[in-house]
């Protein structure tokens, strides 16, 4: 992978899960990282990491973060990772307007606000990675969460189109069932069915998603924009074909 030495990257949702794993991977690649989250503990951050408090749904918070870069174009930003996210698990007949508003505010509007605020400060060749979800490419029982991740796909495509002439790339990484604090609170049945539906037959690690994110941030992906990369162990790739294959005597786990 190309070195990110001397580059500056911002990661939201950086206190845990995929965001925290991405911060660690960026530091290992030589980057300086501004790690943003709603709240931090008192432990000192590792070298190369600057922690900031940020509510991604707050446009003023994004503007304050952008002011760290001075007048447009005078200080370069190399990358932005929109990893902050929340879940809402209410089903169709139980979902409330607040479920939709909160899910969209953090999972869709937040990344859009971040791109809007920080793109003017990005160098030519800069890269933005939005963290979507397998729920954004298929029907999902948590309708507000799934809808917000579907929306993020559209935001990613439009941003890639509009920022492409400036040399800024925008891509989407869509994880499947990844071991994070968010998925730890999911019902046991949800975990079991995801494992059954995943061809690789296991959950993923946050570091596995972070590795793909850092690859997209690097110059190794210099001609990749507007892409959607599934990091889901094949969950969405079979389109429902896996149970059919198993019923026909193929694709049994561990065979």
C-alpha positions as CSV (number, residue, x, y, z in Angstrom):
1,X,0.0,0.0,0.0
2,X,1.2,3.5,-0.7
3,X,2.5,5.4,2.3
4,X,0.3,8.1,3.8
5,X,3.3,9.7,5.5
6,X,2.8,13.4,6.0
7,X,-0.9,13.3,5.1
8,X,-3.7,14.6,7.3
9,X,-7.0,12.6,7.6
10,X,-10.2,13.2,9.6
11,X,-12.1,10.2,11.0
12,X,-15.6,10.5,12.6
13,X,-17.0,7.9,14.9
14,X,-13.4,7.5,16.0
15,X,-13.9,6.4,19.6
16,X,-14.9,2.8,18.9
17,X,-15.6,0.2,16.3
18,X,-14.7,0.8,12.6
19,X,-13.8,4.4,13.3
20,X,-11.2,3.5,16.0
21,X,-9.8,0.7,13.8
22,X,-9.4,3.2,10.9
23,X,-7.6,5.6,13.1
24,X,-5.1,2.9,14.1
25,X,-4.7,1.8,10.5
26,X,-4.0,5.3,9.4
27,X,-1.4,5.9,12.1
28,X,0.3,2.6,11.1
29,X,0.4,4.0,7.5
30,X,2.1,7.1,8.6
31,X,-0.7,9.6,8.6
32,X,-1.6,12.4,11.1
33,X,-5.2,11.9,12.2
34,X,-7.9,14.2,13.6
35,X,-10.2,11.8,15.4
36,X,-13.7,13.1,16.0
37,X,-16.4,11.7,18.2
38,X,-19.2,12.9,20.5
39,X,-17.1,12.2,23.6
40,X,-13.8,10.9,24.7
41,X,-12.4,9.2,27.8
42,X,-9.5,10.7,29.7
43,X,-6.9,8.4,28.3
44,X,-4.2,10.2,26.3
45,X,-4.4,9.6,22.5
46,X,-1.6,7.8,20.7
47,X,1.0,9.8,18.9
48,X,-0.2,11.3,15.7
49,X,-3.8,11.6,16.8
50,X,-5.6,14.7,17.8
51,X,-9.0,14.2,19.4
52,X,-11.9,16.6,18.8
53,X,-15.5,16.5,20.0
54,X,-18.0,16.6,17.1
55,X,-21.7,15.9,16.7
56,X,-21.8,15.0,13.0
57,X,-25.4,16.2,12.7
58,X,-24.3,19.7,13.8
59,X,-23.4,22.0,10.8
60,X,-21.8,24.5,13.2
61,X,-19.6,21.7,14.6
62,X,-18.3,20.9,11.1
63,X,-17.7,24.6,10.4
64,X,-15.6,24.9,13.5
65,X,-13.6,21.9,12.5
66,X,-13.1,23.3,9.0
67,X,-11.7,26.5,10.5
68,X,-8.7,24.6,11.7
69,X,-7.6,24.6,8.1
70,X,-7.6,28.4,7.7
71,X,-8.6,30.2,4.5
72,X,-9.6,27.8,1.7
73,X,-6.7,26.2,0.0
74,X,-3.9,27.4,2.4
75,X,-3.7,24.2,4.4
76,X,-4.3,20.8,2.8
77,X,-6.5,18.0,4.0
78,X,-5.9,14.6,2.4
79,X,-8.8,12.5,3.6
80,X,-12.1,12.2,5.4
81,X,-13.7,9.1,6.7
82,X,-17.4,9.3,7.7
83,X,-17.6,6.4,10.1
84,X,-20.0,7.8,12.7
85,X,-23.3,6.0,12.7
86,X,-26.2,5.0,14.9
87,X,-28.7,2.2,14.6
88,X,-32.5,2.2,14.9
89,X,-34.1,-1.3,15.0
90,X,-37.8,-0.5,14.9
91,X,-39.7,-2.3,12.2
92,X,-42.2,-0.7,9.8
93,X,-45.3,-0.7,12.0
94,X,-43.4,0.5,15.0
95,X,-41.0,3.1,13.6
96,X,-41.4,6.7,14.7
97,X,-40.6,10.0,13.0
98,X,-37.8,10.4,15.6
99,X,-36.3,7.1,14.5
100,X,-36.1,8.4,11.0
101,X,-34.9,11.8,12.0
102,X,-32.1,10.6,14.2
103,X,-30.9,7.9,11.8
104,X,-30.8,10.2,8.8
105,X,-29.2,13.1,10.9
106,X,-26.2,10.9,11.8
107,X,-26.0,8.4,9.0
108,X,-26.8,10.5,5.9
109,X,-27.0,14.2,6.6
110,X,-23.9,14.1,8.8
111,X,-21.6,12.8,6.1
112,X,-23.1,15.3,3.6
113,X,-22.4,18.2,6.0
114,X,-18.8,16.9,6.5
115,X,-18.2,16.7,2.8
116,X,-19.7,20.2,2.3
117,X,-17.5,21.7,5.1
118,X,-14.2,20.0,4.3
119,X,-14.1,19.5,0.6
120,X,-12.9,23.1,0.0
121,X,-9.8,22.3,2.1
122,X,-8.9,19.1,0.4
123,X,-5.8,18.8,-1.8
124,X,-6.1,17.6,-5.4
125,X,-6.0,13.8,-5.1
126,X,-7.9,13.9,-1.8
127,X,-10.2,11.0,-0.8
128,X,-13.4,10.7,1.1
129,X,-14.8,7.3,2.3
130,X,-18.3,7.0,3.6
131,X,-19.1,4.0,5.7
132,X,-22.4,2.5,4.6
133,X,-23.9,-0.9,5.4
134,X,-25.2,-4.1,3.9
135,X,-28.5,-2.7,5.1
136,X,-28.1,-0.1,2.4
137,X,-28.3,-2.5,-0.5
138,X,-31.1,-4.8,0.6
139,X,-34.3,-4.9,2.6
140,X,-33.6,-4.4,6.3
141,X,-35.9,-5.0,9.2
142,X,-34.7,-1.8,10.9
143,X,-36.4,0.5,8.3
144,X,-35.0,3.8,9.5
145,X,-31.5,2.6,9.7
146,X,-31.7,0.8,6.3
147,X,-33.2,3.8,4.6
148,X,-30.5,6.2,5.9
149,X,-27.8,3.9,4.5
150,X,-29.6,3.7,1.2
151,X,-29.5,7.6,1.2
152,X,-25.8,7.6,1.9
153,X,-25.2,5.7,-1.3
154,X,-26.9,8.5,-3.3
155,X,-24.9,11.1,-1.4
156,X,-21.7,9.3,-2.2
157,X,-22.5,9.1,-5.9
158,X,-23.4,12.7,-6.2
159,X,-20.4,13.9,-4.3
160,X,-18.1,11.8,-6.5
161,X,-19.6,13.4,-9.5
162,X,-19.4,16.9,-8.3
163,X,-15.9,16.7,-6.7
164,X,-14.3,14.6,-9.4
165,X,-13.2,17.7,-11.5
166,X,-11.2,18.8,-8.5
167,X,-9.4,15.4,-8.3
168,X,-11.3,14.5,-5.1
169,X,-12.5,10.9,-4.9
170,X,-15.5,9.7,-2.9
171,X,-16.3,6.1,-2.3
172,X,-18.5,3.9,-0.1
173,X,-17.5,0.9,2.0
174,X,-20.5,-1.2,3.0
175,X,-19.7,-3.6,5.9
176,X,-21.7,-6.7,6.7
177,X,-21.9,-8.1,10.3
178,X,-18.8,-6.7,11.9
179,X,-17.8,-7.2,15.5
180,X,-18.3,-3.7,17.0
181,X,-20.1,-2.2,20.1
182,X,-23.1,-1.5,17.8
183,X,-23.5,-5.1,16.7
184,X,-22.8,-6.4,20.2
185,X,-26.3,-5.1,21.2
186,X,-28.1,-6.9,18.4
187,X,-30.4,-9.8,19.2
188,X,-28.8,-13.3,19.2
189,X,-31.1,-14.3,16.4
190,X,-29.9,-11.5,14.2
191,X,-26.3,-12.7,14.6
192,X,-27.2,-16.3,13.9
193,X,-29.1,-15.5,10.7
194,X,-26.3,-13.2,9.5
195,X,-23.8,-16.0,10.0
196,X,-26.0,-18.4,8.1
197,X,-26.4,-16.0,5.2
198,X,-22.7,-15.1,5.0
199,X,-20.8,-17.4,2.6
200,X,-17.5,-17.1,4.6
201,X,-19.4,-18.3,7.6
202,X,-18.1,-15.8,10.1
203,X,-18.4,-12.3,11.3
204,X,-15.8,-9.7,10.3
205,X,-13.4,-7.6,12.3
206,X,-13.3,-3.8,12.4
207,X,-9.7,-4.0,11.2
208,X,-10.8,-5.8,8.1
209,X,-13.0,-2.9,7.1
210,X,-10.4,-0.4,8.1
211,X,-7.9,-2.0,5.8
212,X,-10.2,-1.4,2.8
213,X,-10.9,2.2,3.9
214,X,-7.2,3.0,4.1
215,X,-6.6,1.4,0.7
216,X,-9.3,3.7,-0.8
217,X,-7.7,6.7,0.9
218,X,-4.3,5.9,-0.7
219,X,-3.0,6.7,-4.1
220,X,-3.3,2.9,-4.9
221,X,-7.0,3.7,-5.6
222,X,-6.3,6.9,-7.5
223,X,-8.8,6.0,-10.3
224,X,-11.5,4.7,-8.1
225,X,-14.4,7.0,-7.3
226,X,-18.1,6.6,-6.9
227,X,-17.6,3.0,-6.1
228,X,-19.3,0.8,-3.5
229,X,-17.1,-1.8,-1.9
230,X,-18.8,-4.6,0.1
231,X,-16.9,-5.8,3.1
232,X,-19.4,-8.4,4.1
233,X,-18.1,-11.9,3.7
234,X,-20.3,-12.3,0.6
235,X,-23.5,-11.5,2.5
236,X,-25.0,-9.3,-0.2
237,X,-23.3,-11.0,-3.2
238,X,-25.4,-14.1,-3.5
239,X,-28.7,-12.2,-3.7
240,X,-30.5,-15.0,-1.8
241,X,-28.9,-17.8,-3.8
242,X,-27.1,-19.3,-0.8
243,X,-30.0,-21.1,0.8
244,X,-31.0,-22.4,-2.6
245,X,-27.5,-23.7,-3.2
246,X,-27.5,-25.4,0.2
247,X,-30.9,-26.9,-0.4
248,X,-29.5,-28.4,-3.6
249,X,-26.6,-29.9,-1.7
250,X,-23.9,-27.3,-2.4
251,X,-22.2,-24.6,-0.4
252,X,-22.5,-26.2,3.0
253,X,-20.4,-24.5,5.7
254,X,-16.9,-25.9,6.4
255,X,-17.0,-28.4,3.5
